[in-house]
Amino acid sequence: MTDTACAELFAFQRETEALGQVMGRLGWDQETVMPEGAGEQRAEEMAALAGVLHRRKTDPRIGEWLAAASPSDMVEARQVELIRHGFEKTSRVPEALTAALAGTTSRAHRAWAKARAADDFAGFAPMLDEVLRLTRERAEALAGNGPLYDALLDDYEPGATSVELESMFGALRPRLVALRERVLGAERQPPALSGDFSEAGQLALSAELARAFGYDTHHGRIDKAVHPFSSGSGLDVRITTRTVPHEPFNCFYSTVHETGHACYEQGIDRAYLLTPIGQGVSMGVHESQSRIYENQLGRGRPFTGWLYGRMREVFGDFGVTDADAFYAAVNRVSSGYIRTEADEVHYNLHVLLRFDLERDLIDGRLAVADLQEAWNARFKKDFGVAVDRPSNGVLQDVHWSAGLFGYFPTYTLGNVYAGCLNAALRRDVPDLDAALAEGDTSPATDWLRERIHRHGGLYRPREVIARAVGGEPDEGPLLDYLEAKFSGLYGL
Amino acid sequence: MTDTACAELFAFQRETEALGQVMGRLGWDQETVMPEGAGEQRAEEMAALAGVLHRRKTDPRIGEWLAAASPSDMVEARQVELIRHGFEKTSRVPEALTAALAGTTSRAHRAWAKARAADDFAGFAPMLDEVLRLTRERAEALAGNGPLYDALLDDYEPGATSVELESMFGALRPRLVALRERVLGAERQPPALSGDFSEAGQLALSAELARAFGYDTHHGRIDKAVHPFSSGSGLDVRITTRTVPHEPFNCFYSTVHETGHACYEQGIDRAYLLTPIGQGVSMGVHESQSRIYENQLGRGRPFTGWLYGRMREVFGDFGVTDADAFYAAVNRVSSGYIRTEADEVHYNLHVLLRFDLERDLIDGRLAVADLQEAWNARFKKDFGVAVDRPSNGVLQDVHWSAGLFGYFPTYTLGNVYAGCLNAALRRDVPDLDAALAEGDTSPATDWLRERIHRHGGLYRPREVIARAVGGEPDEGPLLDYLEAKFSGLYGL
């Protein structure tokens, strides 16, 4: 039986979770339907709600309940663990520092947008320096005797360490660099799409893709947004997409990506609704779901065969003669400056660059003043190309301006986890490809729901992956998958 | 200079106002875009936010600040007055009663929807009886030595009294009953519309109407909803509309009505944003704005002449041969059971019926068990028709199930105020009709913005109307307007 302290703690936490969902709705509203002139007032509304949430998260009663709580089973124990972890972290950071970070990152975000538009890193550097200073101060408050960077990593991937990531990423880098060189040097190159891809057609087919991957529109909806995202947990999980006139894959694969995030949230055991385990457990595990949907399933030969047929039906002839050529077009590899536009071969190299640079910044081995130069040098080394301007280099991502140090590696960790899950899935479901070739993803989504989604935050991030794949995750399956796939595609 | 107590009080209140706006956004979301399956979770989110708002409104610090506050000017004084009024009301009602009312009305609302669908008043009566009992208990806590009903009226129309309304409404009733009898007995009858009114055409023209009446979509947006409403204050004021296949006026005039509400909110001095005077001052004054837009301006001969031209351009021939016939069609008078579908002649008779019955309920002169009979008898008397079923009679409105006793009279008060404002407007702006005939409403909306909108809650409800029209408002101008308009239309 739940004891009194637990019961009071959980009731209080449930309201906090509900208010957190409200904050998410405001964010969704802002990015999809909010009137253009409402920004200033919305900022004040969100600040007021953030204040309410902050006061709840630091409410001294939580400390008293935690001291008295004795959970009656593993579900309660995990909830208490998560609440305790959050409470201890919030308590360790002085209020004034939290406020200073909020104010500075809000200003830095605007400064970054201006600097990126003007291709002016020097103008942005002092602001970034201030964000970095405050972020390090926060890391010092949190880290105890551990590494500063790991304290930040904990915000996005609890339990992960830089040592573990360095080893994983260290193994990835040389094989990815080698693979990209072989692919770019190959004679065989995929065909280009030509044709008219109407917005209405793109949106209709992207909604069909979301449903095909198991997205439940009874508990969600699809809208347009400049930068696609998914939002919300439980019974209201929304996704967004975008359309680009001659690039239908942009729309389709960002939809499938967000569908992966959304299906994770929608698949969580309803008993966990509005509890600390009622949402995805970490950024890395979340990204593993969006990535396996998008890449290993959505960009594989069987499923693209089905998509090719549907695209022909919707758009008519678009200059690609058969399903094999279409598969090659979907998986075109090309060197580029921008992480968010990168293909499977290049994507993780973008992340590794940021991971190394941000650790150098946090550990004091690199000054903000030298960041642009360091970025450009590393890019030349791994991508073989010189960065032409800051908006294509060090200024391209929003993360650092927002103080999100420690976030980037979760993208690649998600890819690594997706690689492991894909290998295990194929072992467990040998006839998966036949279903995918018919546009039926249910054997895969059922497998993921059973092993990952339904657990929500019940297990720790690495643990839920390990349980799903039957062993400790590592980068091997991802590398094997990429090398096999692109060797085949490019006739290497 | 603002003193410390005022400054702290206003800062606290500003956050409360911002959180109140967030609640409004959730309501908007629920009625327009929320996924169907999200209702249960949304209820919990809104309950959590309502709890936060309630705790803020009863925060004992407010009492301390109020005791120490010395406002420095009339704007501050009015803000303090409004905060004090709200705080005293909230403090007078026991927490347990507030909670019981919230729970009971929530259940009663569901019971009402079921009873209306089943045309079963007897099944709903016990629930309504419980709502009435708790509502009277609340009125007793609030009323002091004054009338119970006035204590409830104060929620919607601060300062109004049943004595004043009884006198006003008493003068309306016989002349409205006489007018409807003459109109319905007239030989001349307006033409019916025939034609194809596409949803896209209706929505496009309704957006044009909103803009024509001064609605600012930079700080708002228009969506579809089952029951049109307006929502939000300040920089984010949204309206909704609906379309009915063969009834374009339904769409157009509900849009103009909501535009009236929205322009009031949008026209408030920006300096009052997120303060207690940053929104419309009462339901009656609010309704006066929606009604003057919809009726005196929107359904007048000059403006309908312009609308006739636009409708011909958008929909082609729809069986109405000229602008005079169109004016008659827009203003068709017909007996009907439903308040929300009533024309200008019948509308207030619907309200008067409810006003009399709900006072009888609150004052204990009428039992819920006898309500249906009393409704039907009164309806027969004023409308000359027998009610055929409860969903067309006593079960048609949501208000009583939600505990909104005292709300109905503000609809007619709004019409009375609109009558006074219209008379003053025409006196001040003699060439108004020429502009309206061109679809230009700006002389009217400018006049209203200057005299009503911009003040927000600065003056008390009756006072802002009296200042605008240059004297105490009464029902005379509304009656004169209605009698002149419909005598002309029906050749009486």
Interface residues (C-beta under 8 A of the other chain):
Chain A: R14 E15 T16 A18 L19 Q21 V22 R25 L26 D29 V33 M34 P35 E36 G37 A38 G39 E40 Q41 R42 E44 E45 A47 A48 L49 G51 V52 D216 T217 H218 H219 G220 R221 G234 L235 D236 R238 L273 L274
Chain B: R14 E15 A18 L19 Q21 V22 R25 L26 D29 V33 M34 P35 E36 G37 A38 G39 E40 Q41 R42 E44 E45 A47 A48 L49 G51 V52 D216 T217 H218 H219 G220 R221 G234 L235 D236 R238 L273 L274
